[in-house]
Amino acid sequence: MLQLSQVLLPVDHTDASLHLAALELLRTSENDLRSLTIKQRAIDARRGHVHFSYTLLADVTDETRILQKIAPAARVQVAVPEGYHTPQGRHEVSERPVIVGSGPCGLFCGLLLARAGMKPLLLERGKAAGERARDVTGFWNRGWGFNAESNVQYGEGGAGTFSDGKLYTQIRDREHRIPWLLKEMVKAGAPEDILIKARPHIGTDRLIKVVRHVREEIISLGGEVRFGARVNDVVIEGSAMRAVVLADGTVIEGGYFIFGIGHSSRDTFAMLKRHGVPMERKPFSIGARIEHPQELIDSSLYGRWAGHERLGSAPYKFVAHTSTGRTAYSFCMCPGGLVVAANSEPGTVVTNGMSSYARAESNANAGFMVDVSPEDYPGDDVLAGVELQRSIEMAAFDLAGGTYKAPAQLLGDFMARRASNGPGKVKPSYKPGVVWTDLTTVLPEYIVETLIQAVPRIDKSLRGFALEEAVLTGFETRSSCPIRIPRDPETLECKGVRHFYPAGEGAGYAGGIISAAADGMRVAEALLGQAQKKSAMSR
Ligand SMILES: Cc1cc2nc3c(=O)[nH]c(=O)nc-3n(C[C@H](O)[C@H](O)[C@H](O)COP(=O)(O)OP(=O)(O)OC[C@H]3O[C@@H](n4cnc5c(N)ncnc54)[C@H](O)[C@@H]3O)c2cc1C
């Protein structure tokens, strides 16, 4: 099989022209080509031209002859076979694995363990996806009825359930876990195009289906999933975790404890700290959501092709270095999406973004973020970063009048450091509504100054970004976790606490749906390796 890279074709090309382009690149005829499949399709919108850039797989009659004929041809190479090797063998164990959290990390860890015969028990503090969706949308629509155990951060599917469902990541993937994950998601109901798009996305509407499907498979293989099961405490004896204790006092023993608790489970971090579990502070980011008309972003990036049905709503990404020594960057950009309330504690406001699969809303939004390092905030408490996040979230709630509306400001007013009085042509999408104010009064000065300096720099490559009527909605504080729980690099157990596997975003090993799911898989693989050793020794 040969892999053809960077096959560029115009936006309105036909299937026949794709075929022809492949034959031209291979310098061969139809007779030599058994089949041609698309491995990946990217939109290349650089330098004012818009193309599709394909990576193709060609099954040809005589690879060696073709390669010799076109040598040297960096764009044609022998394809490296992709194949994730799922852990083999059945593992019937007396001490079952207990997984805390049913986000992407917990779910995919659970799926691998269940397929290996381990019958995992998943404990989730929130509710099942359907019931959770009613709580979340009810709160968004009404502005009251916030549920501290069933919200955008807590419940089946974890933090990504109400998201844009972007399924790409920059992590290295030598083991090919990512293509495996995408295929599993398609089997579970995700759209097939996620297998070939360079920037696949699934949308909240389809993601909920996938999450349910994975849960059902785990149960069908003998696993168990309990909702409304918050882990409040742990039992650690002789530097090994022996049990977890639920909020209702139930003690659950097990052989392995995987904590995929996400970045928002602050009470759980505090409980683990009380038990002396090692933790380190790590950098994270703070900023606000910025909204522009999607049409503006489309025409800035796609020019005359803006609005073409094959392109959809344009995504953007930027990094801007400033003289403050800090970088402002876009985070979790949602084309044709909505800004949403993403708090998990009462009396706080937190923003984030989501889209449905169609990405058809009129605004584009993204986190407009600045990096924060542990040196930026006082105190030597390992959870001081959590306190900084919380103080900004509480200030946001107060700034907007204590009603769960979010504080908002026009970008032009933010740049001039003056309060806004109302919207311009961009209508903020945040439900349950916004209060116009001055965000610069709450954010640390180093963040305000970095964002202000970044705007004209970003506008140079993303024309229109500096639109004065663009809306900033505050504040985005949960882009990543402010702590890491150190693990043994081989066994992936927590350093100093045996049988305890901190995993995913909350433990500091992932930042997004796919990387969290892949980390859950790594932990499952490590655990299965250890289980196998243990049973071989006991034989
Ligand atoms: C609104 C929003 C949009 C996002 N959009 C995207 C996107 O488009 N693409 C992307 O890649 N990422 C996105 N993210 C980030 C992504 O969702 C997270 O990176 C990912 O979900 C982390 O996975 P995880 O399994 O490590 O943790 P989580 O998904 O946070 O899951 C942790 C789970 O553990 C449960 N839990 C916590 N503590 C306990 C306890 N003590 N007892 C029992 N259960 C507990 C929680 O209820 C939760 O369900 C978004 C996040 C949000 C909030």
The ligand as a Gaussian input file, in Angstrom:
#p B3LYP/6-31G(d) Opt

LIG

0 1
 C      -18.017000      22.945000      27.772000
 C      -16.783000      22.161000      27.458000
 C      -16.411000      21.995000      26.122000
 C      -15.292000      21.230000      25.798000
 N      -15.000000      21.021000      24.480000
 C      -14.020000      20.164000      24.139000
 C      -13.800000      19.796000      22.781000
 O      -14.498000      20.237000      21.868000
 N      -12.789000      18.935000      22.513000
 C      -11.988000      18.415000      23.494000
 O      -11.095000      17.620000      23.193000
 N      -12.182000      18.741000      24.785000
 C      -13.179000      19.584000      25.126000
 N      -13.392000      19.893000      26.450000
 C      -12.476000      19.325000      27.458000
 C      -12.799000      17.856000      27.684000
 O      -14.141000      17.722000      27.945000
 C      -11.961000      17.307000      28.819000
 O      -10.604000      17.510000      28.503000
 C      -12.205000      15.809000      29.016000
 O      -13.566000      15.553000      29.216000
 C      -11.403000      15.291000      30.201000
 O      -11.711000      13.948000      30.371000
 P      -11.558000      13.176000      31.766000
 O      -12.212000      11.867000      31.568000
 O      -10.140000      13.233000      32.178000
 O      -12.372000      14.049000      32.820000
 P      -13.885000      14.539000      32.797000
 O      -14.425000      14.486000      31.426000
 O      -13.910000      15.825000      33.512000
 O      -14.664000      13.439000      33.638000
 C      -14.519000      13.304000      35.024000
 C      -15.748000      12.631000      35.579000
 O      -15.470000      12.232000      36.912000
 C      -16.610000      12.451000      37.706000
 N      -16.142000      12.614000      39.103000
 C      -15.334000      13.585000      39.583000
 N      -15.097000      13.401000      40.899000
 C      -15.777000      12.298000      41.259000
 C      -15.941000      11.626000      42.501000
 N      -15.347000      12.061000      43.610000
 N      -16.738000      10.526000      42.538000
 C      -17.347000      10.068000      41.413000
 N      -17.239000      10.690000      40.204000
 C      -16.447000      11.785000      40.131000
 C      -17.205000      13.728000      37.141000
 O      -18.574000      13.836000      37.455000
 C      -16.957000      13.538000      35.643000
 O      -18.047000      12.942000      34.992000
 C      -14.504000      20.655000      26.822000
 C      -14.862000      20.843000      28.171000
 C      -15.984000      21.585000      28.489000
 C      -16.359000      21.773000      29.914000

